[in-house]
Each structure stands twice: as structure tokens, then as C-alpha cells.
Amino acid sequence: MKKQKTIVVGAGINGVVAAIELRKRGHEVVLIDPGPLPHPLAASTDISKAVRAAYGADEDYMALAEQSREIWRQWNVEFGVELYHEIGFLFMRQRPMQPGDFEYESFKLLEQRGHRIQRISSKQLREQYPAWNAERYPDGFLDLEAGYAESGRVVATLIQRAKSLGVELRENAKFWELDEAGGRVKGILLENGEKIAAATVVMAVGAWIPYALPFTRNFLRASGQPVFHLKPDKPELFTPEHFPIFGADISTTGYYGFPLNRGGAVKIANHGPGREMSPDSPERAVTKEDESKMRQFLSDSFPALANSPIVSTRICFYCDTHDGNFWIAPDPDRPGLVIAAGDCGHGFKFAPVLGEIVADAVEGKSNPLLEKFRWRPEVKAGETKEAARFQENR
Ligand SMILES: Cc1cc2nc3c(=O)[nH]c(=O)nc-3n(C[C@H](O)[C@H](O)[C@H](O)COP(=O)(O)OP(=O)(O)OC[C@H]3O[C@@H](n4cnc5c(N)ncnc54)[C@H](O)[C@@H]3O)c2cc1C
């Protein structure tokens, strides 16, 4: 394809990896973000994001996660700093695993594809992972090849890489609107009135997208999800060996979390319907209700953490599609515009492979995943099917 100028709007993980890949393919790339970078309000700017291949019966995501994991391992060597930590992920259920549930289907497919996994009973849970209430969680499995990425540090590292490859980074630049003329997108207008022209505009602003491009509200939704950091009284129970990353019957409770971090805190978050709002909303704060639900979950599941003091909280934003899949596609009504969004709260792990998918969408190259992530207005905006199911299970 003819090399062209592309503006990538948003320097969270999706924008940065897209900019890097487009630059590697020889395009002139301008990456814009209001900054400072990594942006403190971006979903990507966090201490940890889980990297797992368990995706129920969805083999597309599992295969993509496998490719991604290989590159996470390579990046640790290439960048000379361990940003991906393969400490394992424990998926437990409050009932025995059975066909149709997330844990069973994940276990089956991971086993079929040769992953290192281990079934975990109440007895093993009690002996090896003493923070857990083993009576409540009779069945599950440990995925030994899963881990977490230090996501904020990953973005910072990749921004440096993008700059060194010749991506023009415009920090302090805020997208205002598309510059459209003659039936196509010709570039963008910044908040300060400056126009930047380009052959293609990639919108990678995460949960800001329904507000930056209001027509996307027909199929994309921003939802705020609560995150807590707690300081345990007995930190020895929450080290990675005794407390790997966990999903506590996630499709029923929504809760998952991470072991003790460098700051001595355990991170607990909820993967649920969340609250629909703009990432810039003044209501962007954890509520009393969020806290009391989280405390109830802890007293049921990890009693030693139930009364631990909260050291920090955060509302982090998903960009939801109703079917739970990314939305990476050229806009059929606005030639020159490509949307790269719809992470649905699970997209960070794909950072090593996502840039190629976005670049293929820009270049109009065939890629089987672009069919899954295609422009699909038949999928109406709303909470993901997964979140709706989670409500039913509650
Ligand atoms: C609580 C929570 C937990 C999660 N856990 C996991 C996990 O365990 N594993 C996993 O794989 N994924 C997880 N995710 C999902 C992951 O965080 C996202 O897939 C990923 O961070 C999305 O990246 P992004 O680049 O699309 O958006 P963001 O990181 O939000 O970046 C968007 C960027 O756009 C910029 N921007 C906004 N407005 C403008 C504008 N007008 N002009 C220019 N730039 C603009 C922002 O400043 C920001 O830098 C989680 C998400 C949340 C919220």
C-alpha cells in the first residue's frame, strides 16, 4: 500500500502500539494525546493488568493470547526490564466446574491446546492458598502460564520506542473534531483550533470515544469500574506464591485481583456492568455501595482481608461493545476514519499483537480477526452480554 500520513488519536496502549506498527510499515505517524503521558486517567495507566489465555470456549481469543504471551516474554528480554510477570492465575468456582461455565470451558480448551494448567480442589486450596475460604470454592484450576503486565510502565516504555522509531508525538494536543470535506475525513481539528491533515485518522481514545465521536454511542459505551488497594494485616498470606492473580467465580461475583504489590497492597477489582459515564465525569469516584459490596465479597472469600484498610481507590473505564469484542474497523460512512476501541475491560493483554490488527485495518489488509472486530451496527450499545449474564447470576 502507498505510504501515507496517519494521525493516531489517543496514546493509551492501543494508540501507542498502532502508531508503532504503522511507523514500522513506513507510514508517517502523528500520535496525539492531551497528556501528561501515560495519562493518569487512561485505562492503561495502572500498576497491573492480567495476561491470561483463558477465554472460555473462545478459541480466537485464546490463540491471540498465546501469540501475545510469547511476545510479552520476548519484551522482557528486549526491553531489559521485567514488565510481564508470569506468576499464575487461579480461577475458582463456588460450584463444581461444569460444561458451559467459563472455568470449565477455559480449562478444557487450555488442556486441549497444551497449556500448563492444574485442577485445584478445596483441599489443595486450603493447603496451598490459605487466604481463600476453601469451603466456599470447591473447584477450579491454576493457569501456570498466565501473569500480569505492569501496564503503566509498559505504556511509558512503548512511548519511548514510538519516539525512537520516528513517530511524531504531540503531547498537550486534544482532539476536538474530525475535519471532513468532500465525503471523507481529511484530518482533525484540535481543541486549540489547529488543523492537522492526514490520509487516515485512527481513533484510539478508549472510553472517551462515545464523547469524542457521539455517533459511536450507537454501539460503544463507557463504563466505570471500581478498583481498590488494601493493606493486609498478614501480608505473608498474599504473596504471589500463596495468592496468585485470581478470579473468584468471576462470572457470578465479578471479583478478581492481584497479589501483594511493591507498595504492600492487594488490588481487588470488579468486572461487572459498572456505571455508564464519561471518563471526565466529576462522579468518577468509588461509592460507599462499591465498598460495602467489596467488603462483603472479602468476608465471604478472603476473611483475612475483610477489614484491611483501603490505601487507594480508582474508577477505571471500559469501552464496552454489547458482544464483548473489540471494534477495530474503518467507518463505512466516513472514509479515512478507523476506529480502534471496544476493549471491554480485557484488552491490555493483547498489546503485543493489537498494533498489527489496527495497521491491517488502516491498510485494508485481510486479517481473519478483522471479521470478528468488524463494523457491526447491528450490535447495539449497552453493557456486554457477559455483564448482563453476570447480573442474572447474581
Ligand atoms: C478496572 C479495569 C481493569 C482491567 N483489567 C484488565 C486486565 O486485567 N487485563 C487486560 O488485558 N485488560 C484489562 N483492562 C482493559 C485495558 O485496561 C484496556 O483494554 C486498555 O487499557 C485500553 O487501552 P486504550 O488505549 O484503548 O484506552 P486508554 O488506556 O484509556 O487510553 C486512551 C487515551 O486516549 C486519550 N484521549 C482521550 N481523549 C482524547 C482526546 N480528545 N484527544 C486525544 N487523546 C485523547 C487519553 O488521554 C488516553 O491516553 C482493564 C480495564 C479496567 C478499566
The ligand as an ORCA input file, in Angstrom:
! r2SCAN-3c Opt
* xyz 0 1
  C     -10.608     -1.799     36.009
  C     -10.017     -2.303     34.741
  C      -9.330     -3.491     34.765
  C      -8.805     -4.032     33.604
  N      -8.122     -5.197     33.685
  C      -7.561     -5.734     32.594
  C      -6.809     -6.924     32.716
  O      -6.642     -7.460     33.809
  N      -6.281     -7.442     31.580
  C      -6.440     -6.844     30.363
  O      -5.944     -7.393     29.377
  N      -7.128     -5.695     30.227
  C      -7.700     -5.130     31.312
  N      -8.399     -3.960     31.227
  C      -8.595     -3.348     29.905
  C      -7.437     -2.474     29.492
  O      -7.146     -1.563     30.510
  C      -7.840     -1.766     28.200
  O      -8.098     -2.753     27.205
  C      -6.788     -0.844     27.652
  O      -6.118     -0.147     28.674
  C      -7.463      0.140     26.693
  O      -6.482      0.957     26.142
  P      -6.863      2.188     25.221
  O      -5.600      2.661     24.646
  O      -7.966      1.803     24.306
  O      -7.513      3.269     26.209
  P      -6.842      4.187     27.338
  O      -5.735      3.500     28.008
  O      -7.956      4.701     28.188
  O      -6.212      5.379     26.517
  C      -6.968      6.350     25.869
  C      -6.089      7.551     25.612
  O      -6.848      8.492     24.842
  C      -6.506      9.779     25.287
  N      -7.544     10.744     24.926
  C      -8.775     10.889     25.492
  N      -9.423     11.912     24.928
  C      -8.606     12.406     23.968
  C      -8.719     13.480     23.046
  N      -9.806     14.241     22.986
  N      -7.677     13.739     22.227
  C      -6.540     12.974     22.272
  N      -6.409     11.941     23.118
  C      -7.414     11.665     23.971
  C      -6.362      9.617     26.787
  O      -5.602     10.692     27.360
  C      -5.671      8.261     26.883
  O      -4.244      8.419     26.929
  C      -8.937     -3.370     32.366
  C      -9.620     -2.145     32.328
  C     -10.134     -1.618     33.504
  C     -10.861     -0.304     33.434
*
